[in-house]
Amino acid sequence: MYPVSPRFLAALAKPHRVITRVTLFRTDGTVADLPHTGGSVSVDRGATIRRTCTVTSADVALIPTSPADELAVYGARIRAERGIDFQDGTTETVPLGVFRLDEVGGDPLLGPVTLAGKALECVIAEDLFTTPYRATGTVSTAITELIHRTIPDADVIVTSSDPVIGSRTWDTGSDPWTAVQEIAAVAGAECYTNADGSFVVAVLPDLLAVDPVWDVAAGEGGVYVKGTRGMSSAGVHNAVLARGENAADGVAPVQWLATDDDTGSPTYWGGPYGRRPLVYSSSTLTTESACRNAAELKLRSAKAPNATGDFSSLPNPALEPGDVLRVVHPGGLRELHQVQSFSVPLSPGGDFPISTISAKGDG
């Protein structure tokens, strides 16, 4: 969860005054507060571009009508925030992301105007390799070099381990963001941009190994609105075999099989669910340890849909994918859920649906 004060979290469950802010950074260097009437920021761990935004405005002057206007907009960036006015002279806001502005449109006379943007992963992904690209070194150096190749001043934060990768060459026309994720997998990590617009390389927390960051409880004083609970076997695997072979580096083949070894899991390896492995290969994997990291990372996603929860709460803009929540349903059922996706409204109120990666009983 994005760092916020205890006062902020407590206020979410009570009537409070919402404030939202959208800032436009034009390519000519000018910065302006963007008047807006609504919109939302969607955050989804399963998407290639983790954060996207739409903003609606009544200001028809935002629609480009000349080449000069277009130059100031194409490539511009948006920063969105949502927070609370405590009505005692103090406020607290939470960033929701930094986005490249990709679309502006609407009725040029009457409006409204709609702006749409994608988080900065898209800038890396669209800068395709125009010559073969070779990556070497450690996870952090290889990823940082790839990101700085496109955005030289990007902030890159690595919280995972930093093993050496096997050398890997991508062909002309390949997607650099796919390359970033392949390298991150060597450390059992994933790469994404956070709410501040920084690139982060981090391991998904274990659902049962971290404390819940927020309680979503039904009843008086709670933030729970409604919820569902379900299971699905569609596309679910209960093992991942990660393999690596790098003849260029003179490294013999290595591999690791990660399985769902939780005897209480419906997808337990060797249980009634059967054996449904997934195979992942990369020349960046040159040690058994790297294969294990990659296999365990892929397994978290491969088995995730077996137990899911989807519920709505009062909006909490500080949430992050991977956060663990304690959910108390009507009737007292307690569960731990790990956040997969949600959408934050850029207007007061609004529904706040949360989809989760997995769920376990709590208590």
C-alpha positions as CSV (number, residue, x, y, z in Angstrom):
1,M,0.0,0.0,0.0
2,Y,1.2,3.5,-0.7
3,P,2.3,5.1,2.6
4,V,-0.6,7.0,4.1
5,S,-1.4,8.2,7.6
6,P,-3.6,6.2,10.1
7,R,-5.9,9.2,10.0
8,F,-6.3,8.8,6.2
9,L,-7.3,5.1,6.5
10,A,-9.7,5.7,9.4
11,A,-11.4,8.5,7.4
12,L,-12.2,6.2,4.5
13,A,-14.9,4.4,6.5
14,K,-16.6,7.7,7.4
15,P,-18.3,10.5,5.5
16,H,-15.4,12.6,4.1
17,R,-14.7,15.2,1.5
18,V,-12.9,13.7,-1.5
19,I,-10.4,15.8,-3.5
20,T,-8.9,14.8,-6.8
21,R,-6.2,16.4,-8.8
22,V,-5.0,15.9,-12.4
23,T,-1.9,17.7,-13.6
24,L,-0.9,18.0,-17.3
25,F,2.8,18.2,-18.3
26,R,2.9,19.5,-21.8
27,T,5.8,18.8,-24.1
28,D,6.7,22.5,-24.2
29,G,7.6,22.4,-20.5
30,T,4.4,24.0,-19.2
31,V,2.5,22.5,-16.3
32,A,-1.2,23.0,-15.7
33,D,-3.9,21.8,-13.3
34,L,-6.4,20.0,-15.5
35,P,-10.0,20.9,-14.7
36,H,-12.0,17.7,-14.7
37,T,-15.5,16.4,-14.1
38,G,-14.7,12.7,-13.7
39,G,-12.7,9.7,-15.0
40,S,-10.9,6.8,-13.4
41,V,-7.5,5.1,-13.0
42,S,-7.5,1.4,-13.6
43,V,-4.8,-0.7,-12.0
44,D,-4.3,-4.4,-13.1
45,R,-1.4,-6.6,-12.2
46,G,-2.3,-9.0,-15.0
47,A,-2.1,-6.3,-17.8
48,T,1.0,-5.6,-19.8
49,I,0.5,-1.9,-18.9
50,R,-0.4,-2.0,-15.2
51,R,-2.0,1.5,-15.0
52,T,-4.3,3.3,-17.4
53,C,-6.4,6.4,-17.0
54,T,-9.4,8.3,-18.5
55,V,-10.2,11.9,-17.6
56,T,-13.3,13.9,-18.6
57,S,-13.3,17.6,-18.7
58,A,-15.6,20.4,-19.8
59,D,-12.7,22.5,-21.1
60,V,-12.9,22.2,-24.9
61,A,-9.6,24.2,-25.2
62,L,-7.9,20.9,-24.4
63,I,-8.7,19.6,-27.9
64,P,-5.8,20.3,-30.3
65,T,-6.9,22.4,-33.2
66,S,-3.5,23.4,-34.7
67,P,-0.1,21.8,-35.3
68,A,1.3,23.8,-32.4
69,D,-1.4,22.4,-30.1
70,E,-0.7,18.9,-31.3
71,L,3.0,19.2,-30.6
72,A,2.2,20.3,-27.0
73,V,-0.1,17.3,-26.5
74,Y,1.4,14.3,-28.2
75,G,3.9,12.8,-25.8
76,A,2.6,14.9,-22.9
77,R,2.1,13.3,-19.5
78,I,-0.7,13.2,-16.9
79,R,-0.4,12.8,-13.2
80,A,-3.5,11.8,-11.2
81,E,-4.2,12.0,-7.4
82,R,-7.0,11.4,-5.1
83,G,-7.2,12.2,-1.4
84,I,-9.2,13.7,1.5
85,D,-9.8,17.2,2.7
86,F,-10.1,16.9,6.4
87,Q,-11.8,20.3,6.6
88,D,-9.6,21.5,9.3
89,G,-7.1,23.2,6.9
90,T,-5.2,20.0,6.1
91,T,-5.4,17.6,3.2
92,E,-3.7,14.3,2.3
93,T,-3.5,13.0,-1.3
94,V,-2.3,9.8,-2.9
95,P,-0.7,9.6,-6.3
96,L,-2.5,7.2,-8.7
97,G,0.1,7.1,-11.5
98,V,2.0,9.0,-14.2
99,F,0.7,8.5,-17.7
100,R,1.6,9.3,-21.3
101,L,-1.3,11.1,-22.8
102,D,-2.4,9.1,-25.8
103,E,-5.9,10.3,-26.8
104,V,-7.8,13.6,-26.6
105,G,-11.2,14.0,-28.1
106,G,-14.7,15.4,-27.9
107,D,-17.1,17.9,-29.3
108,P,-14.9,21.0,-30.0
109,L,-17.9,23.3,-29.3
110,L,-19.9,21.7,-26.5
111,G,-17.6,19.1,-25.0
112,P,-17.1,17.1,-22.9
113,V,-13.5,16.3,-23.6
114,T,-12.1,12.8,-22.8
115,L,-8.4,12.3,-22.3
116,A,-6.8,8.8,-22.1
117,G,-3.4,7.7,-21.0
118,K,-1.2,4.7,-20.3
119,A,1.5,4.3,-17.6
120,L,5.1,4.6,-18.7
121,E,5.6,0.9,-19.5
122,C,4.1,1.7,-22.8
123,V,7.0,4.0,-23.7
124,I,9.4,1.2,-23.2
125,A,7.2,-1.4,-25.0
126,E,6.8,0.7,-28.2
127,D,10.5,1.5,-28.6
128,L,11.1,-1.7,-30.5
129,F,14.7,-2.9,-31.0
130,T,15.9,-1.6,-34.4
131,T,19.0,-3.8,-34.2
132,P,19.6,-7.0,-32.3
133,Y,19.9,-6.2,-28.6
134,R,22.1,-8.2,-26.2
135,A,21.7,-8.1,-22.4
136,T,24.2,-9.3,-19.8
137,G,25.2,-8.6,-16.2
138,T,22.8,-8.7,-13.3
139,V,19.1,-8.3,-13.1
140,S,19.3,-4.8,-11.9
141,T,21.9,-3.6,-14.4
142,A,20.3,-5.3,-17.4
143,I,16.8,-3.9,-16.6
144,T,18.1,-0.4,-15.8
145,E,20.0,-0.3,-19.1
146,L,16.9,-1.4,-21.0
147,I,14.7,1.3,-19.3
148,H,17.3,4.0,-19.6
149,R,17.7,3.2,-23.3
150,T,14.3,4.8,-23.8
151,I,13.8,7.0,-20.7
152,P,17.3,8.2,-19.6
153,D,16.0,9.9,-16.4
154,A,13.7,7.1,-15.3
155,D,13.8,6.2,-11.6
156,V,14.4,2.4,-11.3
157,I,13.9,0.8,-7.8
158,V,15.1,-2.8,-7.4
159,T,13.9,-4.5,-4.2
160,S,14.4,-8.1,-5.4
161,S,17.6,-10.2,-5.3
162,D,20.1,-9.3,-8.0
163,P,21.4,-12.5,-9.6
164,V,23.6,-12.7,-12.7
165,I,21.6,-13.4,-15.9
166,G,22.7,-15.5,-18.8
167,S,23.5,-13.4,-21.9
168,R,20.4,-13.0,-24.1
169,T,20.0,-11.5,-27.5
170,W,16.6,-10.2,-28.8
171,D,16.0,-9.9,-32.5
172,T,15.3,-6.7,-34.4
173,G,11.6,-5.7,-33.9
174,S,11.3,-7.4,-30.5
175,D,9.5,-5.8,-27.6
176,P,11.8,-4.3,-24.9
177,W,9.2,-4.5,-22.2
178,T,8.8,-8.2,-22.8
179,A,12.6,-8.4,-22.4
180,V,12.5,-6.5,-19.1
181,Q,10.0,-9.0,-17.7
182,E,12.0,-12.0,-18.9
183,I,15.1,-10.6,-17.1
184,A,13.1,-9.9,-13.9
185,A,11.9,-13.5,-13.8
186,V,15.5,-14.6,-13.1
187,A,15.1,-13.0,-9.7
188,G,11.5,-14.3,-9.3
189,A,10.3,-10.7,-9.7
190,E,8.1,-8.6,-12.0
191,C,8.7,-5.1,-13.2
192,Y,6.1,-2.3,-13.3
193,T,5.6,1.4,-12.7
194,N,4.2,2.4,-9.4
195,A,1.9,5.3,-8.3
196,D,4.8,7.7,-8.4
197,G,5.8,6.8,-12.0
198,S,9.0,4.9,-10.9
199,F,9.9,1.6,-12.4
200,V,9.9,-1.1,-9.7
201,V,11.5,-4.6,-9.8
202,A,9.9,-6.6,-6.9
203,V,8.7,-10.0,-5.8
204,L,5.0,-10.6,-5.3
205,P,4.5,-11.0,-1.6
206,D,3.4,-14.4,-0.3
207,L,-0.3,-14.2,0.8
208,L,0.3,-15.9,4.1
209,A,3.7,-14.4,4.8
210,V,2.8,-10.7,5.2
211,D,0.4,-8.8,7.4
212,P,-2.8,-7.4,5.8
213,V,-2.5,-3.7,5.0
214,W,-6.3,-3.0,5.3
215,D,-9.4,-4.5,6.8
216,V,-12.5,-4.6,4.5
217,A,-15.3,-5.5,6.9
218,A,-19.0,-5.5,6.6
219,G,-21.2,-3.9,9.2
220,E,-21.2,-0.5,11.0
221,G,-17.9,1.3,10.6
222,G,-16.7,-1.0,7.8
223,V,-15.9,-0.3,4.2
224,Y,-17.3,-3.5,2.7
225,V,-20.1,-3.0,0.1
226,K,-20.7,-6.3,-1.6
227,G,-18.7,-9.4,-2.6
228,T,-18.6,-12.8,-4.4
229,R,-16.5,-15.9,-3.9
230,G,-15.7,-18.4,-6.5
231,M,-13.3,-21.0,-8.1
232,S,-12.3,-21.8,-11.6
233,S,-9.9,-24.3,-13.2
234,A,-9.8,-22.5,-16.6
235,G,-6.2,-22.0,-17.5
236,V,-5.0,-23.1,-14.1
237,H,-1.7,-24.9,-13.7
238,N,-0.4,-26.5,-10.5
239,A,3.3,-26.7,-11.5
240,V,5.8,-24.7,-13.6
241,L,9.0,-26.2,-15.1
242,A,11.5,-23.4,-15.7
243,R,14.4,-24.4,-18.0
244,G,17.5,-22.6,-19.1
245,E,20.2,-23.4,-21.6
246,N,22.8,-21.0,-22.9
247,A,25.3,-22.4,-25.4
248,A,26.7,-19.0,-26.0
249,D,27.9,-18.8,-22.3
250,G,28.9,-22.4,-22.2
251,V,26.3,-23.2,-19.6
252,A,24.8,-26.7,-19.4
253,P,21.0,-27.0,-19.3
254,V,19.4,-26.4,-15.9
255,Q,15.8,-26.6,-14.7
256,W,13.5,-26.5,-11.7
257,L,10.0,-27.8,-11.2
258,A,7.9,-25.7,-8.8
259,T,4.7,-27.4,-7.7
260,D,1.6,-26.5,-5.6
261,D,2.7,-28.3,-2.4
262,D,-0.1,-27.0,-0.2
263,T,-2.1,-30.1,0.8
264,G,-5.0,-27.9,1.6
265,S,-5.1,-26.4,-1.9
266,P,-7.7,-27.6,-4.5
267,T,-4.8,-27.6,-7.0
268,Y,-2.4,-29.6,-4.9
269,W,0.2,-31.4,-7.1
270,G,-0.7,-35.1,-7.0
271,G,-4.1,-34.5,-5.5
272,P,-7.5,-34.9,-7.2
273,Y,-6.8,-32.0,-9.5
274,G,-4.1,-34.1,-11.2
275,R,-0.9,-32.8,-12.8
276,R,-1.1,-29.8,-15.0
277,P,2.3,-28.3,-15.5
278,L,3.4,-25.3,-17.5
279,V,6.8,-25.1,-19.2
280,Y,8.8,-21.8,-19.3
281,S,12.2,-21.5,-21.0
282,S,14.8,-18.7,-21.2
283,S,18.5,-18.5,-21.9
284,T,18.7,-15.9,-19.1
285,L,18.3,-18.8,-16.7
286,T,21.8,-20.3,-16.1
287,T,21.6,-21.6,-12.5
288,E,19.2,-23.9,-10.7
289,S,18.5,-21.0,-8.3
290,A,17.4,-18.7,-11.2
291,C,15.2,-21.5,-12.5
292,R,13.6,-21.9,-9.1
293,N,13.0,-18.1,-8.9
294,A,11.3,-18.0,-12.3
295,A,9.3,-21.2,-11.7
296,E,7.9,-19.9,-8.4
297,L,7.1,-16.5,-9.9
298,K,5.2,-18.1,-12.8
299,L,3.4,-20.6,-10.5
300,R,1.9,-17.8,-8.4
301,S,0.1,-16.5,-11.5
302,A,-0.5,-20.0,-13.1
303,K,-2.5,-21.3,-10.1
304,A,-4.0,-18.0,-8.9
305,P,-7.5,-18.3,-10.5
306,N,-8.3,-21.4,-8.5
307,A,-9.6,-19.3,-5.6
308,T,-10.8,-15.8,-6.3
309,G,-12.8,-13.1,-4.7
310,D,-14.4,-10.1,-6.2
311,F,-15.9,-7.5,-3.9
312,S,-16.5,-3.8,-3.7
313,S,-15.5,-1.4,-0.9
314,L,-15.4,2.3,-0.3
315,P,-12.6,3.6,-2.5
316,N,-9.0,3.4,-1.1
317,P,-6.6,5.1,-3.6
318,A,-3.6,3.9,-1.6
319,L,-4.0,0.2,-2.6
320,E,-1.4,-1.5,-4.8
321,P,-1.7,-4.9,-6.6
322,G,-0.2,-7.6,-4.4
323,D,-1.5,-6.0,-1.2
324,V,-3.0,-8.5,1.2
325,L,-6.4,-7.5,2.6
326,R,-8.4,-9.0,5.5
327,V,-12.0,-9.3,4.3
328,V,-14.9,-9.9,6.7
329,H,-18.0,-10.8,4.8
330,P,-21.6,-10.4,6.2
331,G,-22.2,-13.3,8.5
332,G,-18.6,-13.2,9.8
333,L,-16.7,-15.2,7.2
334,R,-13.0,-14.0,7.4
335,E,-10.6,-14.4,4.5
336,L,-7.3,-13.0,3.4
337,H,-7.3,-11.7,-0.2
338,Q,-4.4,-10.6,-2.4
339,V,-5.2,-7.7,-4.7
340,Q,-5.1,-8.2,-8.5
341,S,-6.9,-5.2,-9.9
342,F,-9.1,-2.3,-9.1
343,S,-10.3,1.1,-10.5
344,V,-10.1,4.4,-8.6
345,P,-12.7,7.0,-9.5
346,L,-11.6,10.6,-10.1
347,S,-14.8,12.0,-8.6
348,P,-16.4,11.8,-5.2
349,G,-17.9,8.5,-4.3
350,G,-18.1,5.9,-7.1
351,D,-18.0,2.1,-7.0
352,F,-14.6,0.6,-6.1
353,P,-14.6,-3.0,-7.3
354,I,-11.5,-5.1,-6.3
355,S,-10.5,-8.4,-8.0
356,T,-8.1,-10.7,-6.1
357,I,-5.4,-13.1,-7.1
358,S,-6.2,-15.7,-4.4
359,A,-8.0,-16.1,-1.2
360,K,-7.4,-18.1,2.0
361,G,-9.3,-18.5,5.2
362,D,-8.3,-16.3,8.1
363,G,-8.7,-17.5,11.6
